[in-house]
Amino acid sequence: MLVMLSTVFATASRAEVSMNTHGSITPEKFYSSIIVGMDNTVFATGTMAITQFSDGESKNFYLGGAFNHFESSATDKDNSKWFGGQGGVVSYYNGIWKSYTISTNSYISSIAVDRDNVKWFAAQYAGIFSFDGMEWRHFQAEDGFIDSAVYSCHIAVDRDNVKWFATDHGICSFDNKSWRIYKVPGANSFNQNHFESVAVDQNNVKWFGARGLVYSFDGKLWTRFAFPQSRNIELINDVRAITVDNKNTKWFGVTGFGIFGFNGSQWKMLTVSDGLPSDNIVSLATDLNNRKWVSMWGAGIAAFNDDNMPWSDISVGIMEYGEMTGVGSLAPESFHLLRNYPNPFNPSTTILFTLVKAGDVRLNVYNSAGQLIETLVNRNMSAGPHAIAWKPASGLASGAYLMRLKADRKVLSRRIMFAK
């Protein structure tokens, strides 16, 4: 389905970027995605900024307007960086930022670049968008995509240029001509058919992260893998991230548990007892030196390198912000209720929001019938980013709930999922 640019995206515009003027700043704690550029520069997307790591130094970019929380990122074949989030899409190349605003105001949860340098974007509840540098296309259920009501979708491109989509409604693929929806053997329940990550290895095998399990597909055969210590990994533990390193070892980030490596015959495990700062794994990436980068919700960025080292001696180092100069303000330029993490969740989740100025704030959770379940915040709060943890009382039924934030005479809402 071809959609005219004017009806889907606004004309690309130069994005305003500011940097901190006060030197060293507090490290960002809430990162979502990590990408590695062709020059081995690493970018991590946070709730308030995009951080660049290069040659042992870091730089933080603060984008104005609605662009204050990014969930996804990718590097294209021209070494341009693409970032997606609540405000739409921005690109960065050679010091220049450009922004693209989706008219539906959908949240961009994943970005991938195919072998023709076409960019692919997953938009929550709005299907899939692609951009070849000239034209935008939009794919929904009527075009063959698995379901336009998909909330969580992650994209990978294989060696045949087939696009693979791991969603909370199942798995599908697109070969530029037709869509195909897959029935994964053994994935019969909602939990088992809920996929949170996808990657393609050096042998063109596709790997999919589900809840507590991993599936692989070689084009003919589906294989289901259980993790070591699987009796301790429940269906609520999402396989949130996958990266394939330079040795074709697959690394899986399991929320609430840690990181697992699989070389095709043996599993190895890295947890907080091995030095991992947190088990709230969000994203994994491998740089050109085979160094693995990890983003952890609420714990920042870590990296480890297992080359020529016993697995038990893997070291983990925290990467913090460096000193910066420039112009601009760190104060948020908009009022936003951001995506909670994890989502779906059990037993707890963290709700993020930013305030344009100090004032009275009320954060409530409602059920689908509009009944108040719990008031999480009802007090005066300062301007800036805030994180509120919510652990529902025992007895709360599984299903969709609505969090509603009221501040500065504005009301914002976002759906959250509680899964037992």
Secondary structure as a PSIPRED ss2 file (coil, helix, strand):
# PSIPRED VFORMAT (PSIPRED V4.0)

   1 M C   1.000  0.000  0.000
   2 L E   0.000  0.000  1.000
   3 V C   1.000  0.000  0.000
   4 M C   1.000  0.000  0.000
   5 L H   0.000  1.000  0.000
   6 S H   0.000  1.000  0.000
   7 T H   0.000  1.000  0.000
   8 V H   0.000  1.000  0.000
   9 F E   0.000  0.000  1.000
  10 A C   1.000  0.000  0.000
  11 T C   1.000  0.000  0.000
  12 A C   1.000  0.000  0.000
  13 S E   0.000  0.000  1.000
  14 R E   0.000  0.000  1.000
  15 A C   1.000  0.000  0.000
  16 E C   1.000  0.000  0.000
  17 V E   0.000  0.000  1.000
  18 S E   0.000  0.000  1.000
  19 M C   1.000  0.000  0.000
  20 N C   1.000  0.000  0.000
  21 T C   1.000  0.000  0.000
  22 H C   1.000  0.000  0.000
  23 G C   1.000  0.000  0.000
  24 S C   1.000  0.000  0.000
  25 I C   1.000  0.000  0.000
  26 T C   1.000  0.000  0.000
  27 P C   1.000  0.000  0.000
  28 E C   1.000  0.000  0.000
  29 K C   1.000  0.000  0.000
  30 F C   1.000  0.000  0.000
  31 Y E   0.000  0.000  1.000
  32 S E   0.000  0.000  1.000
  33 S E   0.000  0.000  1.000
  34 I E   0.000  0.000  1.000
  35 I E   0.000  0.000  1.000
  36 V E   0.000  0.000  1.000
  37 G C   1.000  0.000  0.000
  38 M C   1.000  0.000  0.000
  39 D C   1.000  0.000  0.000
  40 N C   1.000  0.000  0.000
  41 T C   1.000  0.000  0.000
  42 V E   0.000  0.000  1.000
  43 F E   0.000  0.000  1.000
  44 A E   0.000  0.000  1.000
  45 T E   0.000  0.000  1.000
  46 G E   0.000  0.000  1.000
  47 T C   1.000  0.000  0.000
  48 M C   1.000  0.000  0.000
  49 A C   1.000  0.000  0.000
  50 I E   0.000  0.000  1.000
  51 T E   0.000  0.000  1.000
  52 Q E   0.000  0.000  1.000
  53 F E   0.000  0.000  1.000
  54 S E   0.000  0.000  1.000
  55 D C   1.000  0.000  0.000
  56 G C   1.000  0.000  0.000
  57 E E   0.000  0.000  1.000
  58 S E   0.000  0.000  1.000
  59 K E   0.000  0.000  1.000
  60 N E   0.000  0.000  1.000
  61 F E   0.000  0.000  1.000
  62 Y E   0.000  0.000  1.000
  63 L E   0.000  0.000  1.000
  64 G C   1.000  0.000  0.000
  65 G C   1.000  0.000  0.000
  66 A C   1.000  0.000  0.000
  67 F C   1.000  0.000  0.000
  68 N C   1.000  0.000  0.000
  69 H C   1.000  0.000  0.000
  70 F E   0.000  0.000  1.000
  71 E E   0.000  0.000  1.000
  72 S E   0.000  0.000  1.000
  73 S E   0.000  0.000  1.000
  74 A E   0.000  0.000  1.000
  75 T E   0.000  0.000  1.000
  76 D C   1.000  0.000  0.000
  77 K C   1.000  0.000  0.000
  78 D C   1.000  0.000  0.000
  79 N C   1.000  0.000  0.000
  80 S C   1.000  0.000  0.000
  81 K E   0.000  0.000  1.000
  82 W E   0.000  0.000  1.000
  83 F E   0.000  0.000  1.000
  84 G E   0.000  0.000  1.000
  85 G E   0.000  0.000  1.000
  86 Q C   1.000  0.000  0.000
  87 G C   1.000  0.000  0.000
  88 G E   0.000  0.000  1.000
  89 V E   0.000  0.000  1.000
  90 V E   0.000  0.000  1.000
  91 S E   0.000  0.000  1.000
  92 Y E   0.000  0.000  1.000
  93 Y E   0.000  0.000  1.000
  94 N C   1.000  0.000  0.000
  95 G C   1.000  0.000  0.000
  96 I E   0.000  0.000  1.000
  97 W E   0.000  0.000  1.000
  98 K E   0.000  0.000  1.000
  99 S E   0.000  0.000  1.000
 100 Y E   0.000  0.000  1.000
 101 T C   1.000  0.000  0.000
 102 I E   0.000  0.000  1.000
 103 S C   1.000  0.000  0.000
 104 T C   1.000  0.000  0.000
 105 N C   1.000  0.000  0.000
 106 S C   1.000  0.000  0.000
 107 Y C   1.000  0.000  0.000
 108 I E   0.000  0.000  1.000
 109 S E   0.000  0.000  1.000
 110 S E   0.000  0.000  1.000
 111 I E   0.000  0.000  1.000
 112 A E   0.000  0.000  1.000
 113 V E   0.000  0.000  1.000
 114 D C   1.000  0.000  0.000
 115 R C   1.000  0.000  0.000
 116 D C   1.000  0.000  0.000
 117 N C   1.000  0.000  0.000
 118 V C   1.000  0.000  0.000
 119 K E   0.000  0.000  1.000
 120 W E   0.000  0.000  1.000
 121 F E   0.000  0.000  1.000
 122 A E   0.000  0.000  1.000
 123 A E   0.000  0.000  1.000
 124 Q C   1.000  0.000  0.000
 125 Y C   1.000  0.000  0.000
 126 A C   1.000  0.000  0.000
 127 G E   0.000  0.000  1.000
 128 I E   0.000  0.000  1.000
 129 F E   0.000  0.000  1.000
 130 S E   0.000  0.000  1.000
 131 F E   0.000  0.000  1.000
 132 D C   1.000  0.000  0.000
 133 G C   1.000  0.000  0.000
 134 M C   1.000  0.000  0.000
 135 E C   1.000  0.000  0.000
 136 W E   0.000  0.000  1.000
 137 R E   0.000  0.000  1.000
 138 H E   0.000  0.000  1.000
 139 F E   0.000  0.000  1.000
 140 Q C   1.000  0.000  0.000
 141 A H   0.000  1.000  0.000
 142 E H   0.000  1.000  0.000
 143 D H   0.000  1.000  0.000
 144 G C   1.000  0.000  0.000
 145 F C   1.000  0.000  0.000
 146 I C   1.000  0.000  0.000
 147 D C   1.000  0.000  0.000
 148 S C   1.000  0.000  0.000
 149 A C   1.000  0.000  0.000
 150 V C   1.000  0.000  0.000
 151 Y C   1.000  0.000  0.000
 152 S C   1.000  0.000  0.000
 153 C E   0.000  0.000  1.000
 154 H E   0.000  0.000  1.000
 155 I E   0.000  0.000  1.000
 156 A E   0.000  0.000  1.000
 157 V E   0.000  0.000  1.000
 158 D C   1.000  0.000  0.000
 159 R C   1.000  0.000  0.000
 160 D C   1.000  0.000  0.000
 161 N C   1.000  0.000  0.000
 162 V C   1.000  0.000  0.000
 163 K E   0.000  0.000  1.000
 164 W E   0.000  0.000  1.000
 165 F E   0.000  0.000  1.000
 166 A E   0.000  0.000  1.000
 167 T E   0.000  0.000  1.000
 168 D C   1.000  0.000  0.000
 169 H C   1.000  0.000  0.000
 170 G E   0.000  0.000  1.000
 171 I E   0.000  0.000  1.000
 172 C E   0.000  0.000  1.000
 173 S E   0.000  0.000  1.000
 174 F E   0.000  0.000  1.000
 175 D C   1.000  0.000  0.000
 176 N C   1.000  0.000  0.000
 177 K C   1.000  0.000  0.000
 178 S C   1.000  0.000  0.000
 179 W E   0.000  0.000  1.000
 180 R E   0.000  0.000  1.000
 181 I E   0.000  0.000  1.000
 182 Y E   0.000  0.000  1.000
 183 K C   1.000  0.000  0.000
 184 V C   1.000  0.000  0.000
 185 P C   1.000  0.000  0.000
 186 G C   1.000  0.000  0.000
 187 A C   1.000  0.000  0.000
 188 N C   1.000  0.000  0.000
 189 S C   1.000  0.000  0.000
 190 F C   1.000  0.000  0.000
 191 N C   1.000  0.000  0.000
 192 Q C   1.000  0.000  0.000
 193 N C   1.000  0.000  0.000
 194 H C   1.000  0.000  0.000
 195 F C   1.000  0.000  0.000
 196 E C   1.000  0.000  0.000
 197 S E   0.000  0.000  1.000
 198 V E   0.000  0.000  1.000
 199 A E   0.000  0.000  1.000
 200 V E   0.000  0.000  1.000
 201 D C   1.000  0.000  0.000
 202 Q C   1.000  0.000  0.000
 203 N C   1.000  0.000  0.000
 204 N C   1.000  0.000  0.000
 205 V C   1.000  0.000  0.000
 206 K E   0.000  0.000  1.000
 207 W E   0.000  0.000  1.000
 208 F E   0.000  0.000  1.000
 209 G E   0.000  0.000  1.000
 210 A C   1.000  0.000  0.000
 211 R E   0.000  0.000  1.000
 212 G C   1.000  0.000  0.000
 213 L E   0.000  0.000  1.000
 214 V E   0.000  0.000  1.000
 215 Y E   0.000  0.000  1.000
 216 S E   0.000  0.000  1.000
 217 F E   0.000  0.000  1.000
 218 D C   1.000  0.000  0.000
 219 G C   1.000  0.000  0.000
 220 K C   1.000  0.000  0.000
 221 L C   1.000  0.000  0.000
 222 W E   0.000  0.000  1.000
 223 T E   0.000  0.000  1.000
 224 R E   0.000  0.000  1.000
 225 F E   0.000  0.000  1.000
 226 A E   0.000  0.000  1.000
 227 F C   1.000  0.000  0.000
 228 P C   1.000  0.000  0.000
 229 Q C   1.000  0.000  0.000
 230 S H   0.000  1.000  0.000
 231 R H   0.000  1.000  0.000
 232 N H   0.000  1.000  0.000
 233 I C   1.000  0.000  0.000
 234 E C   1.000  0.000  0.000
 235 L C   1.000  0.000  0.000
 236 I C   1.000  0.000  0.000
 237 N C   1.000  0.000  0.000
 238 D E   0.000  0.000  1.000
 239 V E   0.000  0.000  1.000
 240 R E   0.000  0.000  1.000
 241 A E   0.000  0.000  1.000
 242 I E   0.000  0.000  1.000
 243 T E   0.000  0.000  1.000
 244 V E   0.000  0.000  1.000
 245 D C   1.000  0.000  0.000
 246 N C   1.000  0.000  0.000
 247 K C   1.000  0.000  0.000
 248 N C   1.000  0.000  0.000
 249 T C   1.000  0.000  0.000
 250 K E   0.000  0.000  1.000
 251 W E   0.000  0.000  1.000
 252 F E   0.000  0.000  1.000
 253 G E   0.000  0.000  1.000
 254 V E   0.000  0.000  1.000
 255 T C   1.000  0.000  0.000
 256 G C   1.000  0.000  0.000
 257 F C   1.000  0.000  0.000
 258 G E   0.000  0.000  1.000
 259 I E   0.000  0.000  1.000
 260 F E   0.000  0.000  1.000
 261 G E   0.000  0.000  1.000
 262 F E   0.000  0.000  1.000
 263 N C   1.000  0.000  0.000
 264 G C   1.000  0.000  0.000
 265 S C   1.000  0.000  0.000
 266 Q C   1.000  0.000  0.000
 267 W E   0.000  0.000  1.000
 268 K E   0.000  0.000  1.000
 269 M E   0.000  0.000  1.000
 270 L E   0.000  0.000  1.000
 271 T C   1.000  0.000  0.000
 272 V H   0.000  1.000  0.000
 273 S H   0.000  1.000  0.000
 274 D H   0.000  1.000  0.000
 275 G C   1.000  0.000  0.000
 276 L C   1.000  0.000  0.000
 277 P C   1.000  0.000  0.000
 278 S C   1.000  0.000  0.000
 279 D C   1.000  0.000  0.000
 280 N C   1.000  0.000  0.000
 281 I E   0.000  0.000  1.000
 282 V E   0.000  0.000  1.000
 283 S E   0.000  0.000  1.000
 284 L E   0.000  0.000  1.000
 285 A E   0.000  0.000  1.000
 286 T E   0.000  0.000  1.000
 287 D C   1.000  0.000  0.000
 288 L C   1.000  0.000  0.000
 289 N C   1.000  0.000  0.000
 290 N C   1.000  0.000  0.000
 291 R C   1.000  0.000  0.000
 292 K E   0.000  0.000  1.000
 293 W E   0.000  0.000  1.000
 294 V E   0.000  0.000  1.000
 295 S E   0.000  0.000  1.000
 296 M E   0.000  0.000  1.000
 297 W C   1.000  0.000  0.000
 298 G C   1.000  0.000  0.000
 299 A C   1.000  0.000  0.000
 300 G E   0.000  0.000  1.000
 301 I E   0.000  0.000  1.000
 302 A E   0.000  0.000  1.000
 303 A E   0.000  0.000  1.000
 304 F E   0.000  0.000  1.000
 305 N C   1.000  0.000  0.000
 306 D C   1.000  0.000  0.000
 307 D C   1.000  0.000  0.000
 308 N C   1.000  0.000  0.000
 309 M C   1.000  0.000  0.000
 310 P C   1.000  0.000  0.000
 311 W H   0.000  1.000  0.000
 312 S H   0.000  1.000  0.000
 313 D H   0.000  1.000  0.000
 314 I C   1.000  0.000  0.000
 315 S C   1.000  0.000  0.000
 316 V C   1.000  0.000  0.000
 317 G E   0.000  0.000  1.000
 318 I E   0.000  0.000  1.000
 319 M E   0.000  0.000  1.000
 320 E C   1.000  0.000  0.000
 321 Y C   1.000  0.000  0.000
 322 G C   1.000  0.000  0.000
 323 E C   1.000  0.000  0.000
 324 M C   1.000  0.000  0.000
 325 T C   1.000  0.000  0.000
 326 G C   1.000  0.000  0.000
 327 V C   1.000  0.000  0.000
 328 G C   1.000  0.000  0.000
 329 S C   1.000  0.000  0.000
 330 L C   1.000  0.000  0.000
 331 A C   1.000  0.000  0.000
 332 P C   1.000  0.000  0.000
 333 E C   1.000  0.000  0.000
 334 S C   1.000  0.000  0.000
 335 F C   1.000  0.000  0.000
 336 H E   0.000  0.000  1.000
 337 L E   0.000  0.000  1.000
 338 L C   1.000  0.000  0.000
 339 R C   1.000  0.000  0.000
 340 N C   1.000  0.000  0.000
 341 Y E   0.000  0.000  1.000
 342 P C   1.000  0.000  0.000
 343 N C   1.000  0.000  0.000
 344 P C   1.000  0.000  0.000
 345 F E   0.000  0.000  1.000
 346 N C   1.000  0.000  0.000
 347 P C   1.000  0.000  0.000
 348 S C   1.000  0.000  0.000
 349 T E   0.000  0.000  1.000
 350 T E   0.000  0.000  1.000
 351 I E   0.000  0.000  1.000
 352 L E   0.000  0.000  1.000
 353 F E   0.000  0.000  1.000
 354 T E   0.000  0.000  1.000
 355 L E   0.000  0.000  1.000
 356 V C   1.000  0.000  0.000
 357 K C   1.000  0.000  0.000
 358 A C   1.000  0.000  0.000
 359 G E   0.000  0.000  1.000
 360 D E   0.000  0.000  1.000
 361 V E   0.000  0.000  1.000
 362 R E   0.000  0.000  1.000
 363 L E   0.000  0.000  1.000
 364 N E   0.000  0.000  1.000
 365 V E   0.000  0.000  1.000
 366 Y E   0.000  0.000  1.000
 367 N C   1.000  0.000  0.000
 368 S C   1.000  0.000  0.000
 369 A C   1.000  0.000  0.000
 370 G C   1.000  0.000  0.000
 371 Q C   1.000  0.000  0.000
 372 L E   0.000  0.000  1.000
 373 I E   0.000  0.000  1.000
 374 E E   0.000  0.000  1.000
 375 T E   0.000  0.000  1.000
 376 L E   0.000  0.000  1.000
 377 V E   0.000  0.000  1.000
 378 N E   0.000  0.000  1.000
 379 R E   0.000  0.000  1.000
 380 N E   0.000  0.000  1.000
 381 M E   0.000  0.000  1.000
 382 S C   1.000  0.000  0.000
 383 A C   1.000  0.000  0.000
 384 G E   0.000  0.000  1.000
 385 P E   0.000  0.000  1.000
 386 H E   0.000  0.000  1.000
 387 A E   0.000  0.000  1.000
 388 I E   0.000  0.000  1.000
 389 A E   0.000  0.000  1.000
 390 W E   0.000  0.000  1.000
 391 K C   1.000  0.000  0.000
 392 P C   1.000  0.000  0.000
 393 A C   1.000  0.000  0.000
 394 S C   1.000  0.000  0.000
 395 G C   1.000  0.000  0.000
 396 L C   1.000  0.000  0.000
 397 A C   1.000  0.000  0.000
 398 S C   1.000  0.000  0.000
 399 G E   0.000  0.000  1.000
 400 A E   0.000  0.000  1.000
 401 Y E   0.000  0.000  1.000
 402 L E   0.000  0.000  1.000
 403 M E   0.000  0.000  1.000
 404 R E   0.000  0.000  1.000
 405 L E   0.000  0.000  1.000
 406 K E   0.000  0.000  1.000
 407 A E   0.000  0.000  1.000
 408 D C   1.000  0.000  0.000
 409 R C   1.000  0.000  0.000
 410 K E   0.000  0.000  1.000
 411 V E   0.000  0.000  1.000
 412 L E   0.000  0.000  1.000
 413 S E   0.000  0.000  1.000
 414 R E   0.000  0.000  1.000
 415 R E   0.000  0.000  1.000
 416 I E   0.000  0.000  1.000
 417 M E   0.000  0.000  1.000
 418 F E   0.000  0.000  1.000
 419 A C   1.000  0.000  0.000
 420 K C   1.000  0.000  0.000
